[in-house]
Amino acid sequence: MLSKTIQDALNKQVLVEAQSSQAYLAMASWADIQPGLKGVTQFFFKHSDEERMHMLKLIQYINERGGFAIIPALVQPTLTFVSLKKAFEELFRHEVNVSNSINELVDIALNEKDYATHNFLQWYVNEQIEEEKLARECNDKLELIGDDKSGLYLFDRDIMLMGNE
């Protein structure tokens, strides 16, 4: 059985994951109307789906442990970006915030001596290491490309591979 503290903290993470999914969905929609960014569009749609799956995994865990998962209302995400570089900078900042939220949740689980929840959260800890690394690599590549259109073309073509490594 989950304590109220753990249940509330897990429900907060449901919100974080739902907002992540919405933010990446908005990025996908923005990229979709930019010329020549079909790979980037697919990348953001895929990441939106992944965040939704992270949310669903939390919802199921909360309910399986005798809690009640709350489906949150969401704030409107950023809809437009001045550049692809700015969108990916936002992606990185967002992933760092998610990592910080997961770390706080792990700390709460340890303080509550809820080792089952601590164990469950290790998957999220590892996932965030991968997510931050991927976001950092995308930003590094965009920094190298600068304003080079042929580099941007190659980035768009190759971005789906970056998420599958």
C-alpha positions in Angstrom: 0.0 0.0 0.0 1.3 3.4 -0.9 1.6 6.1 1.7 -0.2 9.4 1.0 3.2 11.1 0.6 4.3 8.6 -2.0 1.0 8.6 -3.8 1.0 12.4 -4.0 4.6 12.4 -5.3 3.9 9.7 -7.9 0.8 11.7 -9.1 3.0 14.8 -9.4 5.3 12.7 -11.6 2.3 11.6 -13.7 1.8 15.3 -14.4 5.4 15.8 -15.3 5.3 13.0 -17.8 2.0 14.2 -19.2 3.4 17.7 -19.7 6.5 16.2 -21.3 4.3 14.3 -23.8 2.3 17.5 -24.6 5.5 19.6 -24.9 7.0 17.2 -27.4 3.7 16.9 -29.3 3.7 20.7 -29.7 7.3 20.6 -30.9 6.3 17.9 -33.4 3.4 20.0 -34.7 5.7 23.0 -35.0 8.4 21.0 -36.8 5.8 19.5 -39.1 5.0 22.9 -40.7 8.7 23.8 -41.1 10.1 23.0 -44.5 12.3 20.0 -44.7 12.0 18.7 -41.1 10.2 15.5 -41.5 12.8 13.5 -39.6 12.7 16.0 -36.7 8.9 15.8 -36.8 9.0 12.0 -36.4 11.6 12.3 -33.7 9.3 14.6 -31.6 6.2 12.5 -32.2 8.1 9.4 -31.1 9.3 11.2 -27.9 5.8 12.4 -27.2 4.6 8.8 -27.4 7.4 7.6 -25.1 6.5 10.2 -22.5 2.9 9.1 -22.6 4.0 5.5 -22.0 6.1 6.7 -19.0 2.9 8.4 -17.7 0.8 5.2 -18.2 3.4 3.1 -16.4 3.2 5.4 -13.4 -0.6 5.4 -13.5 -0.7 1.6 -13.5 1.9 1.3 -10.7 0.0 3.7 -8.5 -3.3 1.8 -9.0 -1.6 -1.6 -8.6 -0.2 -0.5 -5.2 -3.6 0.4 -3.8 -3.4 4.1 -4.6 -5.4 6.3 -7.0 -3.8 7.7 -10.0 -5.0 11.2 -10.8 -5.2 12.2 -14.5 -4.1 15.9 -14.4 -5.1 19.0 -16.2 -2.3 20.3 -18.4 -0.9 23.7 -19.1 -0.6 24.8 -22.7 2.9 24.0 -23.9 5.1 26.3 -25.9 3.7 26.2 -29.5 6.3 27.9 -31.6 10.1 28.3 -31.6 12.3 30.9 -33.2 14.6 28.1 -34.5 15.2 24.4 -34.5 18.2 25.0 -32.2 15.9 26.8 -29.7 13.4 23.9 -29.8 16.2 21.4 -29.0 17.6 23.7 -26.2 14.1 23.6 -24.7 14.1 19.8 -25.1 17.3 19.5 -23.1 16.1 21.9 -20.3 12.9 19.9 -20.1 14.7 16.6 -19.8 17.0 18.0 -17.0 13.8 19.1 -15.2 12.3 15.7 -15.5 15.5 14.1 -14.2 15.4 16.4 -11.2 11.8 15.5 -10.5 12.6 11.8 -10.7 15.5 12.3 -8.3 13.2 14.1 -5.8 10.8 11.2 -6.1 13.5 8.6 -5.4 14.6 10.6 -2.4 11.0 10.6 -1.1 10.7 6.8 -1.6 14.0 6.3 0.3 12.9 8.6 3.2 9.6 6.7 3.4 11.4 3.4 3.2 9.2 2.4 0.3 11.8 0.1 -1.4 9.3 -1.3 -3.9 8.7 2.2 -5.2 12.4 2.9 -5.1 13.0 -0.2 -7.2 10.3 0.7 -9.6 11.8 4.2 -10.1 15.2 2.9 -11.1 13.9 2.3 -14.6 13.1 6.0 -14.8 16.5 7.0 -13.4 18.2 5.0 -16.2 15.8 6.3 -18.8 16.6 9.9 -17.9 20.3 9.3 -18.3 19.6 8.2 -21.8 17.1 11.0 -22.5 19.6 13.7 -21.3 22.4 12.2 -23.3 20.3 12.1 -26.5 19.1 15.7 -26.0 22.7 16.8 -25.4 23.9 15.0 -28.5 21.2 16.7 -30.6 22.2 20.1 -29.2 25.9 19.4 -29.8 25.2 18.5 -33.5 23.1 21.5 -34.0 25.8 23.7 -32.6 28.3 22.1 -35.0 25.9 22.6 -38.0 25.3 26.3 -37.2 23.5 27.8 -40.2 24.8 25.2 -42.7 21.7 24.0 -44.7 23.3 20.8 -45.9 24.2 20.0 -42.3 20.6 20.6 -41.3 19.5 18.3 -44.1 21.8 15.6 -42.8 20.7 16.2 -39.2 17.0 15.8 -40.2 17.8 12.7 -42.1 19.8 11.0 -39.4 17.9 12.1 -36.3 15.7 9.0 -36.1 18.9 6.9 -35.8 20.1 9.0 -32.9 17.0 7.9 -30.8 17.5 4.3 -31.6 21.1 3.8 -30.6 
